Amino acid sequence: MALINTIYEAIDQRRMLSLVYKGGTRTVEPYIVGYTENSKLLLSAVQRSGGSGNGFRSFDVEEISEVTKTGRRFSGAHPDYNPYDPIFAHVLRQV
């Protein structure tokens, strides 16, 4: 539960996250966390470092082993942000 609360706080405060996803460290700007139609909990975020390059990515929350809010803020106004992303059947929190 602490992991999801940290994601919620980062979204609310527009703070970047440092997370370990599938064993690799990434820095992301969190935009949406919610459930898909298949009840998979996803985080939609702009990846800024690590992984397969920069840009919006979907992260399976079950695959995140560590998450920490950083001191870095983001605007929440990324040009590719879609607040109505159809991958989400139920949004828990979003920018």
C-alpha positions as CSV (number, residue, x, y, z in Angstrom):
1,M,0.0,0.0,0.0
2,A,2.9,2.4,0.6
3,L,3.9,2.0,-3.0
4,I,0.6,3.2,-4.4
5,N,0.4,6.0,-1.8
6,T,3.8,7.3,-2.9
7,I,2.5,7.3,-6.6
8,Y,-0.6,9.2,-5.5
9,E,1.5,11.8,-3.6
10,A,3.8,12.2,-6.6
11,I,0.9,12.8,-9.0
12,D,-0.8,15.2,-6.6
13,Q,2.5,17.1,-6.0
14,R,3.8,16.9,-9.6
15,R,7.0,15.2,-8.4
16,M,9.1,12.9,-10.4
17,L,9.5,9.3,-9.3
18,S,12.6,7.1,-9.2
19,L,11.4,3.5,-9.5
20,V,12.8,0.0,-10.0
21,Y,10.9,-1.7,-12.7
22,K,11.7,-5.2,-13.8
23,G,15.1,-4.8,-12.1
24,G,16.1,-1.5,-13.8
25,T,16.0,2.0,-12.3
26,R,14.0,4.6,-14.1
27,T,13.0,8.2,-13.5
28,V,9.4,9.1,-14.5
29,E,6.8,11.8,-14.5
30,P,3.6,10.0,-13.2
31,Y,0.4,11.1,-14.9
32,I,-2.3,8.4,-14.4
33,V,-2.6,5.3,-12.2
34,G,-5.6,3.0,-12.6
35,Y,-7.1,-0.3,-13.7
36,T,-7.4,-1.7,-17.2
37,E,-10.5,-3.7,-18.2
38,N,-8.6,-6.8,-17.1
39,S,-8.1,-5.4,-13.6
40,K,-4.4,-4.8,-14.2
41,L,-3.1,-1.9,-12.2
42,L,-1.0,0.4,-14.4
43,L,1.0,3.6,-14.1
44,S,1.1,5.8,-17.2
45,A,4.2,8.0,-17.0
46,V,6.7,9.9,-19.0
47,Q,10.0,8.1,-18.8
48,R,12.9,10.5,-18.5
49,S,15.7,8.1,-17.9
50,G,16.4,4.3,-17.9
51,G,14.5,1.6,-19.8
52,S,13.8,2.0,-23.5
53,G,14.2,5.8,-23.9
54,N,12.1,8.8,-23.1
55,G,8.4,9.2,-23.6
56,F,5.0,7.9,-22.3
57,R,5.2,4.3,-21.0
58,S,2.7,2.1,-19.2
59,F,4.2,0.3,-16.1
60,D,2.6,-2.7,-14.5
61,V,2.5,-1.7,-10.8
62,E,3.0,-5.3,-9.8
63,E,6.4,-5.2,-11.5
64,I,7.6,-2.1,-9.6
65,S,9.7,-3.2,-6.7
66,E,10.7,0.2,-5.3
67,V,9.4,3.7,-5.7
68,T,10.7,7.0,-4.3
69,K,9.5,10.6,-4.8
70,T,12.4,12.8,-6.0
71,G,12.8,16.5,-5.3
72,R,12.3,17.3,-9.0
73,R,8.9,18.6,-10.1
74,F,7.2,18.5,-13.5
75,S,4.5,20.7,-15.0
76,G,1.9,18.0,-15.7
77,A,1.3,19.5,-19.2
78,H,3.1,17.1,-21.5
79,P,1.9,17.5,-25.1
80,D,1.2,13.8,-25.4
81,Y,-0.8,13.5,-22.2
82,N,-4.3,12.1,-22.8
83,P,-6.4,12.4,-19.6
84,Y,-9.0,10.0,-21.3
85,D,-6.4,7.3,-22.2
86,P,-8.6,4.4,-23.3
87,I,-6.3,1.8,-21.7
88,F,-7.8,2.7,-18.3
89,A,-11.3,1.4,-17.4
90,H,-11.1,2.9,-13.9
91,V,-8.7,5.8,-13.0
92,L,-7.6,6.0,-9.4
93,R,-5.6,9.2,-9.6
94,Q,-4.3,11.5,-12.4
95,V,-2.7,14.8,-13.1
